[in-house]
Amino acid sequence: NRDRMFERAKVVFDDPQAAQYVWGTAFHWYVGDYFDNVQRVHDAYPDKALLFTEGCQEGGTHLGEWGLGERYARSMINDLNRWTVGWVDWNMVLDEQGGPNHVGNFCSAPIIADTTDCTLTGLHFQSSYYYIGHFARFIRPGAERIIAAPTLDELETTAFRNEDGRIAVVVMNRSDKNQDFTLKYNGRAAMTDAPAHSISTYLFQE
């Protein structure tokens, strides 16, 4: 987890004999956010990669809760902005209980499947499914992160340059009010808005 990732990475990376066999640090989101620790590991060991390898909302399916998507996107934005090279969800699909799980630790997932309904109507696509899609669909393999500097407290953002030259800017507004803003890039500007509790991706050619 992020809370102890620096001290654990330090044990391995400060040992030259061990460090030569390690590609990077894998971490989870349980216990707390502690995003600064992700940056600390990168700053101390910039030649080692960072990879988020597990996250889920525990305590059942949380069916229909909008906050699920916001939690995922907040984590993805903050981790990616701190040099994380990939982000992996724990479960893409679970059943109506949030399982199966051999220890009864039922969780949410981007897709909840009603096992009594074997048609497409038995699949419930959660907010996390659509929020993850803003990253997985528009930030393509090989993309390079570029600086995104929001000037409004309500907005959280990350930006990438894809290999085809297209820029993808993900903007999330977790607040209860709509927020107008101006998206600026290399002397160009466009006025737009972020509705309350929304996520948007702006895609344009460099």
Residue, then its C-alpha position, 0 to 999 in steps of 0.5 A: n500500500r502507498d502508506r509504507m511503499f517508500e520504506r519497503a522500496k528503500v530496503v530493496f533499492d538501497d541494496p545494490q545486489a537486490a536492486q539489480y534484479v528489480w524492475g520497479t515497485a508495485f503498490h495498492w490503494y488500501v489504508g489511505d491515499y498517501f499520493d506523496n509517497v508515490q512521488r517520493v519513491h520516484d524521486a529517490y529511485p527514478d530509474k525504477a518503474l511504478l505500477f499500481t497493481e490492485g484496487c477495489q471498493e470493499g464491502g459489497t457491490h455498492l451498486g449504482e454508487w457514483g462515488l465509485g468512479e470518482r474514487y477510481a479516477r482520483s487515484m488514477i489521476n494522482d498516481l499517473n501524475r506521479w510517474t506511475v506507468g500503469w494502473v490495474d483494477w483487481n476485478m473487472v467482473l463480479d457477481e451480484q454478491g461481489g464474489p465469488n470470494h473464498v473468504g467472504n470479502f465481497c467487493s465492487a467491480p466495474i461490471i456486476a453480473d446477475t447470475t440469474d439473468c444470462t442475458l446482457t440485461g443482467l450486466h450492470f455497468q458501474s460508474s467505475y467502468y465508465y470512469i476507467g474508460h476515460f483513461a483506457r480508451f484515450i491514453r494509449p500504450g506508449a503515451e507520454r505524460i505531459i504537464a497539466a496544471p489546473t488553476l481551479d481547486e475543483l478540477e483534477t486533471t492529467a494529460f498525455r501525448n499519444e504516439d499518433g500526436r493526439i493530446a488527451v486531457v482528462v478532467m474530473n470535477r468532484s464538487d457539487k457545482n458546475q465549473d467553467f474553465t479555459l483549456k489552454y495548450n501551446g498558445r491555443a485556448a478553448m472555453t468549456d465547462a466541467p459539470a458537477h460530479s463529472i469526468s471529461t476527456y478532451l482529445f485534440q491534435e498537437 
